Amino acid sequence: MSRMRILGASLLALSIGTGAAGAADIYNPPAPEIIYNPTPAFTWTGGYLGGLVGYGWGQPKSKGKSWDADGWVGGVYGGYNFQPSANFVLGLESDLTATGMSGKSAGVSMSDYWNGTVRARAGIAFDRFLVYGTGGLAVGSLKVKNGGKSDTNARAGLTVGGGVEAALTDTVLGRIEYRYTDFGGDTYNTSPKTKASFSSSQVLVGIGVKF
């Protein structure tokens, strides 16, 4: 009888172990889901404001002669970009700068006191870098002095250029830009009257905030 009890207990234990193993095989919990949150791509769409400094040089022309005029440039800029696709950016920008560009030759001097522009921009974006071209309308205040008398005229012209801009952070933008501006010619009420023209080049470095 004792052997029968031992045999029965052994069979019962074996059946319980087999059932538990089967249950373990039936319940196989799924592996935890891995959630991947990629860093969102930077977008150039939005408005921005900034400040710029640089250097300008140009060539006033009068009486068939030309001479050099150069000096510092500093001001503010702002605009809006729209990025219709991953690599294409369009925008509209305006700036206002004070300049110290001036030069003199043969008793005639010309100074460029301030410039303002309204320009379109178009560029190719490489994630946080933008290579762009720009062009539009420019307005400047030009002063000519001749024979002890000076006259200042506001002149309209065209400006074109290009540059490279980088998103240093999600909100801070840095850039370097070259622009060529031509104000054409005008007659200034000096003594005697002076007909003069002016064109200039500028290299500008800017830091802006995107919003």
Steps between C-alpha positions, in 0.01 A plus 500: 500500500787730583648444155165576337478832686853596398425410136176700506670800651774483237248486215308795648817708531601414144160601363508831690851578370404413144189722520697792635757464224222488241339810646834679484532402135149626421551845669786676329477874582585732206825693499462859619435745215792731420380856446725700264470877510718645222626856534273718282669654196579870523267726304592841359137611491434798726590861569832632625673819619868573535795737495786524251843656465740506211719691261417675176698635210395671180583723206353847470527639147495863386639692202612176339714405798447244776651462846472277804259541789487257791400466864306309764137384476259415783127458541200275551311254281182294511287281281297184454595163349272237352627145440264329252717188472786331680773686310340816360455826691333824388495824694456875516746718692562866581791677665609847607868584540715799586829522311825689521598450137664811357775605262646807330680580176592825322298713739181292471394277790212256535361338814237229543321560833226237513346224288170315513396200293196282432601169344380156401702195605516149355728224616587134537485359853727225627323438831641780719699671223354727233676618184301784348483778245329833555400805300269798505462874547750719686474859624796706616597846621798632302685822574725675248727792585663716235635856509424543869129422455330167571171342400331182619262300282293190572560249222321179400683211339530125475683257724595133443707250693512174684617331814510205736283477812518246783257409778734509799210386721127458436457876547839664434614559141842612375589616149761649271386684189636692202298768321558729203292819477478751215335838560563636152575867437347831609575873490594662831451870575862580582716787375532428216228237459633146503369199315611188684414131527570241766513120525627295791573153634441390858596195704264461795495270804172461687350331805123460521224344706237279337145497633 
